[in-house]
Amino acid sequence: MRYISTRDNTNQYSASQAIIQGLAKDGGLLTPFYIPKLPNNALEDLKAMAYQQRAVYIMKMFLEEFSVKELTDFANAAYGPDKFDTPAVAPVRTVDGNTHCLELWHGPTSAFKDMALQMLPHLLTASLTKTEENKTACILVATSGDTGKGALEGFKDVPGTKILVFYPKDGVSQVQELQMLTQEGDNVGVCAVVGNFDDAQTGVKALFSDEEVRQALARRGYFFSSANSINWGRVLPQIVYYISAYCDLLRDEKIALGQSVNVCVPTGNFGNILAAYYAREMGLPIDQLICASNENNVLTDFIREGVYDRNRPFHNTLSPSMDILISSNLERLLLSLTQDPAEVKGYMAQMASTGRYQVSDKIKNRLQKRFRGYFCDDRETQRVIQSVYDKFGYLIDTHTAVAFSALEQYRGETGDDTPAIVASTASPFKFGASVLEALGEIPPASGLDALDRLAAKTGQPAPAPLAALRNKKVRFNQVVEKDHMLDAVVSLLE
Ligand SMILES: *Cc1c(COP(=O)(O)O)cnc(C)c1O
């Protein structure tokens, strides 16, 4: 399996090169040359397997240079009982007859980012060995909240790596910030950026493509790599859980082999829903992909109009991990829809110069055949949390609530009640204050007190790593302006 840039297919890369580089030199995203098809009997075979084995089976199809033995070791380490609080790893919980919630937050940081970020460090360090790279990887991460902690937890004390996380100063929840600032490990750094997530992400991309900085780093024995969802090693492990969810539904006889399902995903950077799209390309019987956004509804408009336009007000919402106006991974979808890197490159050039592009009618039609876009505001998010809790006794977080709203809107509009898998992306306790408020309580000022209150109100315990935050020491306090992010890199490497 070879990998190419979304903007240019003249250079081809191996999987390990793609994982090490993170981003192509031309600014494109490294992406498989083609998406392999699941063999005929795959879903039947996978049905009987544990999550870890399913991961090996699926990832192997994209990672020829990795042996089954290697991938088995990685999967056992990444998804073992010391990391995930359920042996199912990503359990499917049926909320009502045809609505199935795929719970992706049973890992160490209580958000779905763990599904990929527990795996990525294994893929990356093995890739370094395979390519005989002996420099230290300096991993830069821009986070809207959950990626940062997930990456820190995945990479802490991993030999051959240093990791630096940038987060928007006022754009993450109190619990998210505390999770990052208390991170342990000798190879980690955390820095706040004055600005929003897009500023942090743009800053990281600028550092990546600054040739002078790269060379200075190389002289000191470092090279930049990325743990953001632009890295193929992030997207790939996410394909696994959609296929796994389908197999669970098969195993539990909630669907029949070959039966279509819809998938609904609360979306920000387009990484998670892209993985569902790839699962579909591999042959998983997914009919519609429902893309759920909050008030930062740039993707809803894109899917409906074929125009991507980031020139609009930025909203800080109750679902901060989706407060994004530049959805990086959409570029990979564009490659798949156009099959033409030059066309993608053209759109991305327009995006860089005007913040806007319009796809051709042909591409728009292809897009609309697969994707439906819906969004909701914070009031609706709160209403849905309350209503799902009242009706089903099921507690969901603010991001997952946006997806439930989108699914409800889709079903209302189309009358299509195909079984749906809703990606549940965070534990409700991670956004405890907002969830309490949605349930009609006045949340306490401290995010940690909110955890306890939510536990008391619902009778459900907070995930252990969140409860443990109270006793952790704050280790980081650096804040930089958005054009001074290099300072933080310099201090980390000192
Ligand atoms: C990151 C995140 C999202 C958005 O996922 P993308 O892959 O960026 O689309 C949604 N919900 C939560 C809780 C997240 O952490």
The ligand as a Gaussian input file, in Angstrom:
#p B3LYP/6-31G(d) Opt

LIG

0 1
 C      -12.326000      15.879000      18.557000
 C      -13.721000      15.720000      19.002000
 C      -14.791000      15.808000      18.096000
 C      -14.577000      16.114000      16.636000
 O      -13.910000      15.084000      15.966000
 P      -13.228000      15.349000      14.535000
 O      -12.499000      14.102000      14.221000
 O      -12.313000      16.525000      14.741000
 O      -14.305000      15.665000      13.599000
 C      -16.066000      15.582000      18.576000
 N      -16.286000      15.335000      19.875000
 C      -15.289000      15.259000      20.774000
 C      -15.612000      14.996000      22.205000
 C      -13.975000      15.445000      20.380000
 O      -12.989000      15.355000      21.268000

